[in-house]
Amino acid sequence: MKTTKLLLLFAAAGLMAAACEQAETEDQTVAVESISLDEAISEGITLTEGETYEIADFVTVLPENATDKTVTYSSSDTEKAAVSEEGVITAVAEGTADITVTAGDKTATFTVTVKPKPAGTVPVESITLDESIAEGATLETGKTLDISNLITVLPENATDKSVKYSSSAEEYATVSDAGVITAVAAGEATITVTSASDAKVSASFKLTVTAAEPAGNITGITVSEEGKALTYTSEVRGTTDLAQFITTTPAEHTDGLTYSSSDEKVATVSEDGKLTIVAAGTATITVAAESNSEVNATISVTVNQYVGDYPRFEGDENDEQASLPLSEENWYWTMTFSDELLTPDVEKLVNGRNNSLTAMLDGRTVATRGGTDDAALTNGTAFCVKNRGTAADHEAYFTIDMGRPQLVNYFRISNISTHKDDVRTRFYKFNKIEGSNDGNSFTSIVTELNFKDVQAVIENRNSGNITIPESNYRYLKFTFKGTECFGPDGQAGATAQIEEFYLGYEAAE
């Protein structure tokens, strides 16, 4: 008997708990209080026959925390204006219709007025799809497909041939107003192309989105015959894109590659396969699958030592002149000077560059030479040493930055005598030449280098190659004194005047 009473008590308690839970659930429900229409539609809209208009973004259900904010749409006269479940109104025929928006037990209504198409309008009759998509298309996730050129609106003379694009499943594929489809995730979507002037005219196709294979899933790498062995000379600047020589299996996974060099003192390679030459020697470039380094291929790189004058700017090696204006030139070298350049006579400038720090590197020689009556036009660099009131033994120097270490065993000077061709190079001695790879700490290469007895070889203006001990530095510093400068007829001068300055490498015989 006691057991029966206990069972009855537990049952009653369970019923009471269930009732309480139901009451709590009902208490937590937030009802819809109103529907607000944006001013874009609240006072009514006017459409032309065949036109469509989406209103979903113009409807707001209040309050924001309403439990069920589901909205439905209906039309009072679907023969005049119809509305889809998604809130897209289609103007069907001339007349008016009331569109009602419902959420919960609340409604909001506005009027659609449909006007006829203008007289003489040529309506759109059909939209055809290119055969490449008509039976369906497949796209890998992350890829895009532009279909704007794969549709045809007929007839050719239709007044309004513009179209709208839509996707039935934007979680799988989206389509822009311009007709560019983007594959979002694996799945299927129907892409619809609709006439902007007549929503009843449309064409659709099925798009299948497939998952992209993981990057780096490469099973083979091959190098073309022309890319297996690359040969350069050490002065080469710029980069070579190794991708042009490489084929992967499958081909679409070139982004799953890694690159490495066996000797970065000879050649380096970037993460995206750009090869840069550093110095003479040999190196092996290894191209490997990112996910499996055992899948690889190699490229041999041979860099031969360059012989001759090193190029100073792009094009210099072909005896070209640096282009103007100066700011647009692609200089390989730059130069600094410890003191001051002589102030040029502005009226005598040549190409706007006379007596600049690039004048003696630009491949442009003296424009006019001869007597003093010809304005003495020049295009070179004049280093002021003594005219500043300094001591006769004051040391000055210029430093050339070649951009990277280069083997150098000679230099050459041509002068910029403004008056006579019988003047040799305007100075005859460097007190010291030093080298550096960081631009700060310099090591001596040679001291007291006197080249006064070196005969000029071109109109008494070119020193010819002046040999110095072989070095391999990026920066070369040339130091001289005012007493080592001289003027016409061997008289002591105050400047080092250089028309062109060259550094180079001569091979041993």
Secondary structure, DSSP 8 states (H G I E B T S, - for coil): -HHHHHHHHHHHHHHHHHHHHHHHHHHH-----EEEE-HHHHT-EEEETT-EEE-GGGEEEESTT-S----EEEES-TTTEEE-TTSEEEE-SSEEEEEEEEETTEEEEEEEEEE---TT-----EEEE-HHHHT-EEEETT-EEE-GGGEEEESTT-S---EEEEES-TTTEEE-TTSEEEE-SSEEEEEEEEESS-TT-EEEEEEEEE----TT---EEEE-HHHHEEEEETT--SEEEGGGGEEEESGGGGGGEEEEES-TTTEEE-TT-EEEE-SSEEEEEEEEESS-TTSEEEEEEEEE---EE---BTTGGGT----SSGGG--BS-EEEESSEE----GGG-STT-TTSTTGGGSS---S--SSGGGTT---SEEEESSTTS--TT-EEEEEEEEEEEEEEEEEEEE---SS-SS---SB-EEEEEEEESSSSS-EEEEEEEE-TTS---STTTB---EEEEEEEEEEEEEEEEGGGBB-GGG-B-SEEEESEEEEEE----
